[in-house]
Amino acid sequence: MDNANSANVNQPSTSTIITQQIAIEGMTCDKCVARVDKALRSIPGVESVQVDRQAALAAVTFDSTRTNIAALHESLLAAGYKPASKTN
């Protein structure tokens, strides 16, 4: 093992990147998809957004140390859409 990697061997995983699916009401067109995408991407800590209009879902990958579900929901509400955490 080289010295560059030896410092990381005994450190616990501190992964804070999570992906959350959010159900979204009110998306009726491609412009809505663009607005939802822009609203979610504007939040610091959001790494990726995939919006599916037909399924009425957004999959958001974010750093949970920088933002949270409540902030994502608030951003969607401010953009004019009604969010809800998807339950399986």
C-alpha positions in Angstrom: 0.0 0.0 0.0 1.4 3.4 -0.9 1.5 6.3 1.6 -1.1 8.3 -0.4 -3.8 5.8 0.5 -2.7 4.6 3.9 -4.3 7.7 5.6 -7.7 6.6 4.5 -7.6 3.0 5.5 -8.9 3.2 9.1 -11.3 6.1 8.6 -15.0 5.3 8.8 -17.1 6.0 5.7 -18.7 9.4 6.0 -20.8 9.3 2.9 -23.4 11.9 3.1 -24.6 11.7 -0.5 -28.1 10.4 -0.8 -30.8 10.1 -3.5 -34.4 10.8 -2.7 -37.4 10.5 -4.9 -39.9 13.2 -4.6 -43.4 13.0 -6.0 -44.5 16.3 -7.5 -48.0 17.5 -8.3 -48.7 20.0 -11.0 -46.1 19.2 -13.7 -48.1 19.3 -16.9 -45.6 20.1 -19.6 -41.9 20.2 -20.5 -41.6 23.8 -19.2 -42.8 22.5 -15.8 -40.0 19.9 -15.9 -37.5 22.6 -16.7 -38.8 24.8 -13.8 -38.7 21.9 -11.3 -35.1 21.0 -12.5 -33.9 24.6 -12.1 -35.6 25.0 -8.7 -33.9 21.8 -7.3 -30.5 22.5 -8.9 -30.4 26.0 -7.4 -30.1 24.5 -3.9 -26.5 24.3 -2.6 -25.5 20.6 -2.1 -27.7 19.2 -4.9 -25.5 17.1 -7.1 -28.0 15.8 -9.7 -31.7 16.0 -10.6 -33.7 13.7 -12.9 -37.3 14.8 -13.5 -39.8 12.4 -15.0 -43.0 14.3 -15.9 -45.1 11.2 -16.8 -44.3 9.5 -13.4 -44.6 12.9 -11.6 -41.3 12.2 -9.9 -37.9 13.9 -9.4 -34.9 11.9 -8.3 -32.5 14.2 -6.4 -29.0 13.3 -5.3 -27.7 15.7 -2.7 -25.2 16.1 0.1 -27.2 15.7 3.3 -24.6 17.8 5.2 -25.5 20.8 3.0 -29.2 20.5 2.4 -32.2 18.3 3.4 -35.6 17.2 2.1 -37.4 20.1 3.7 -35.2 22.5 1.7 -36.0 20.6 -1.5 -39.7 20.7 -0.8 -39.5 24.4 0.0 -37.8 25.1 -3.3 -40.5 23.2 -5.2 -43.3 25.1 -3.3 -41.7 28.4 -4.2 -41.6 27.3 -7.8 -45.3 26.6 -7.7 -45.3 22.8 -7.4 -46.6 20.5 -4.6 -44.0 18.0 -3.4 -44.3 14.9 -1.3 -41.7 12.2 -0.4 -42.4 9.1 -2.4 -43.2 6.1 -0.3 -42.8 2.5 -1.7 
